[in-house]
Amino acid sequence: MKDFWNKTWGVFAEKHPKAAKWIREGGLFVIVSNVITVFKMLLLMFLPGAFAFLGDRAFGFPGIEITMFGHTFPWYIIGYGPDEGGVAYFVAYMIIMFVFEVINFFIQKYVVFRNYEKPAKQGAIYFFAFCIITCIVNSINCIWKGGITFAIPANLAWLKEIGTTVLNGGVSMVVFFFVNKWIFPETKKEEKITD
């Protein structure tokens, strides 16, 4: 079966090299992103408890009051209100995001997109994109957590976290695929390009 797959893929890749590259990169990107999303989700279920001493007071910007479905909550571009875990959740979320984005950066760069340039310039662009995408996704997530999921019973809090992770991971994944494709052009290992 393995020989059949290798031969079939080899013929396809030879006839359609650009399509094969997109399929390989896209497939690996989705697999890596989903594995990382699962780890983020698992940690988001437990790590905020480690920062409970920080409290659940609101922390974020701009904190505009919004009412949805009869429920009023603060909307943040970055940060969380008391109902979403406040400071403790924000700190845990940002630690998880930072650690896994660093891991993701190197896996995407070297394994998925096969780019062997020096990482400094790409890391700066990736970090900038991460900040922008995080603010956009967090502002959407704030509406999800504050306005839509308020009716979810406490014993189903895990459902809220799964939705948060899927929303964050899904939107980020689509945008980051194109960002990564742009900042990680394929290079040959023996022909490293310098900054």
C-alpha positions as CSV (number, residue, x, y, z in Angstrom):
1,M,0.0,0.0,0.0
2,K,2.9,2.4,0.9
3,D,4.5,1.8,-2.5
4,F,1.2,2.4,-4.2
5,W,0.7,5.7,-2.3
6,N,4.3,6.8,-3.0
7,K,4.0,6.0,-6.7
8,T,0.6,7.7,-7.1
9,W,1.7,10.8,-5.2
10,G,5.0,10.8,-7.1
11,V,3.2,10.8,-10.4
12,F,0.8,13.5,-9.3
13,A,3.6,15.7,-7.9
14,E,5.6,15.3,-11.1
15,K,2.7,16.3,-13.3
16,H,1.4,19.1,-11.0
17,P,4.3,20.3,-8.8
18,K,2.6,23.6,-7.7
19,A,-0.6,21.8,-6.7
20,A,1.3,19.1,-4.9
21,K,3.3,21.7,-3.0
22,W,0.1,23.4,-1.9
23,I,-1.5,20.1,-0.8
24,R,1.6,19.0,1.1
25,E,2.1,22.3,2.8
26,G,-1.7,22.8,3.5
27,G,-2.1,19.2,4.8
28,L,1.0,19.4,7.1
29,F,-0.1,22.9,8.2
30,V,-3.5,21.7,9.2
31,I,-2.1,18.7,11.1
32,V,0.5,20.7,13.0
33,S,-2.0,23.5,13.8
34,N,-4.6,21.1,15.0
35,V,-2.2,19.2,17.2
36,I,-1.0,22.5,18.7
37,T,-4.7,23.6,19.2
38,V,-5.4,20.4,21.1
39,F,-2.5,21.1,23.5
40,K,-3.6,24.7,23.9
41,M,-7.2,23.6,24.7
42,L,-6.0,21.1,27.3
43,L,-3.8,23.6,29.0
44,L,-6.6,26.3,29.0
45,M,-8.7,23.9,31.0
46,F,-6.1,23.8,33.8
47,L,-3.5,26.6,33.7
48,P,-5.9,29.5,34.6
49,G,-6.3,27.8,38.0
50,A,-2.5,28.2,38.6
51,F,-3.0,31.9,38.4
52,A,-6.2,32.1,40.5
53,F,-4.3,34.2,43.0
54,L,-4.4,37.0,40.5
55,G,-8.2,37.1,40.8
56,D,-10.9,37.4,38.2
57,R,-11.0,41.2,38.0
58,A,-11.5,42.7,34.6
59,F,-8.3,43.2,32.6
60,G,-8.2,44.6,29.1
61,F,-8.8,47.2,26.5
62,P,-11.1,49.0,25.7
63,G,-13.8,47.5,28.0
64,I,-16.8,48.8,26.1
65,E,-20.1,47.6,27.5
66,I,-22.1,45.6,25.0
67,T,-25.5,43.9,25.5
68,M,-26.4,40.7,23.6
69,F,-29.4,38.5,24.2
70,G,-30.2,40.5,27.3
71,H,-26.7,40.0,28.8
72,T,-24.3,42.9,29.2
73,F,-20.6,42.3,29.2
74,P,-17.4,44.3,28.5
75,W,-15.9,43.9,25.0
76,Y,-12.1,43.8,24.8
77,I,-9.8,43.7,21.8
78,I,-7.3,42.2,24.3
79,G,-8.1,41.0,27.7
80,Y,-11.0,39.4,29.6
81,G,-13.8,40.4,32.0
82,P,-14.6,38.8,35.3
83,D,-17.1,36.3,33.7
84,E,-14.3,35.1,31.4
85,G,-11.7,34.7,34.1
86,G,-10.2,38.2,34.2
87,V,-6.5,38.7,34.9
88,A,-5.9,35.0,35.8
89,Y,-7.3,33.8,32.5
90,F,-5.6,36.4,30.5
91,V,-2.2,35.6,31.9
92,A,-2.7,31.9,31.4
93,Y,-4.0,32.4,27.9
94,M,-1.0,34.6,26.9
95,I,1.5,32.2,28.3
96,I,0.0,29.3,26.4
97,M,-0.3,31.3,23.2
98,F,3.3,32.5,23.4
99,V,4.9,29.1,24.2
100,F,2.9,27.3,21.5
101,E,3.4,30.0,18.9
102,V,7.2,29.7,19.4
103,I,7.0,26.0,18.9
104,N,4.7,26.4,15.9
105,F,7.0,29.0,14.3
106,F,9.9,26.5,14.1
107,I,7.8,23.5,13.0
108,Q,6.1,25.5,10.3
109,K,9.3,27.1,9.2
110,Y,11.5,24.0,8.9
111,V,9.1,21.1,8.5
112,V,6.0,22.4,6.7
113,F,7.4,25.2,4.5
114,R,11.0,23.9,4.3
115,N,12.6,27.3,4.9
116,Y,16.2,27.5,6.1
117,E,16.8,31.2,6.1
118,K,18.0,32.8,9.4
119,P,14.9,33.2,11.6
120,A,15.4,36.7,13.0
121,K,13.6,38.7,10.4
122,Q,10.9,36.1,9.9
123,G,10.5,35.9,13.7
124,A,9.8,39.6,13.9
125,I,7.2,39.5,11.1
126,Y,5.6,36.4,12.6
127,F,5.5,38.1,16.0
128,F,3.9,41.2,14.5
129,A,1.3,39.1,12.6
130,F,0.7,37.1,15.8
131,C,-0.1,40.3,17.7
132,I,-2.5,41.6,15.0
133,I,-4.2,38.3,14.6
134,T,-4.5,37.7,18.3
135,C,-6.2,41.1,18.8
136,I,-8.7,40.4,16.0
137,V,-9.4,36.9,17.2
138,N,-9.6,37.9,20.8
139,S,-12.2,40.7,20.0
140,I,-14.3,38.0,18.3
141,N,-13.7,35.6,21.2
142,C,-14.8,38.2,23.7
143,I,-18.2,38.3,22.0
144,W,-18.3,34.5,22.0
145,K,-17.4,34.1,25.7
146,G,-19.2,37.2,27.0
147,G,-22.3,37.4,24.8
148,I,-23.1,34.0,23.4
149,T,-21.9,31.4,26.0
150,F,-23.3,33.1,29.1
151,A,-26.2,30.6,29.1
152,I,-24.0,27.5,29.2
153,P,-24.3,25.9,32.6
154,A,-21.2,25.8,34.9
155,N,-21.0,22.0,34.6
156,L,-20.4,22.4,30.9
157,A,-17.6,25.0,31.1
158,W,-15.4,22.6,29.1
159,L,-17.7,23.3,26.1
160,K,-17.0,27.0,26.4
161,E,-13.2,26.3,26.3
162,I,-13.5,24.0,23.3
163,G,-15.4,26.7,21.5
164,T,-12.8,29.3,22.5
165,T,-10.0,27.1,21.3
166,V,-11.7,26.2,18.0
167,L,-12.6,29.8,17.3
168,N,-9.1,31.0,18.1
169,G,-7.4,28.1,16.4
170,G,-9.7,28.1,13.4
171,V,-9.5,31.8,12.5
172,S,-5.8,32.0,13.3
173,M,-5.1,28.9,11.3
174,V,-6.6,30.2,8.1
175,V,-4.9,33.6,8.3
176,F,-1.6,32.2,9.5
177,F,-1.4,29.7,6.6
178,F,-1.1,32.6,4.1
179,V,1.1,34.6,6.4
180,N,3.5,31.6,6.8
181,K,3.4,30.9,3.1
182,W,4.5,34.5,2.5
183,I,7.3,34.7,5.2
184,F,8.6,31.1,4.7
185,P,9.4,30.7,1.0
186,E,10.8,27.3,0.4
187,T,14.6,27.1,0.3
188,K,17.0,24.3,-0.1
189,K,18.8,23.1,3.0
190,E,22.3,23.4,1.4
191,E,21.5,26.9,0.0
192,K,20.7,28.8,3.1
193,I,19.9,32.4,2.5
194,T,21.1,35.0,5.0
195,D,19.1,38.0,6.3
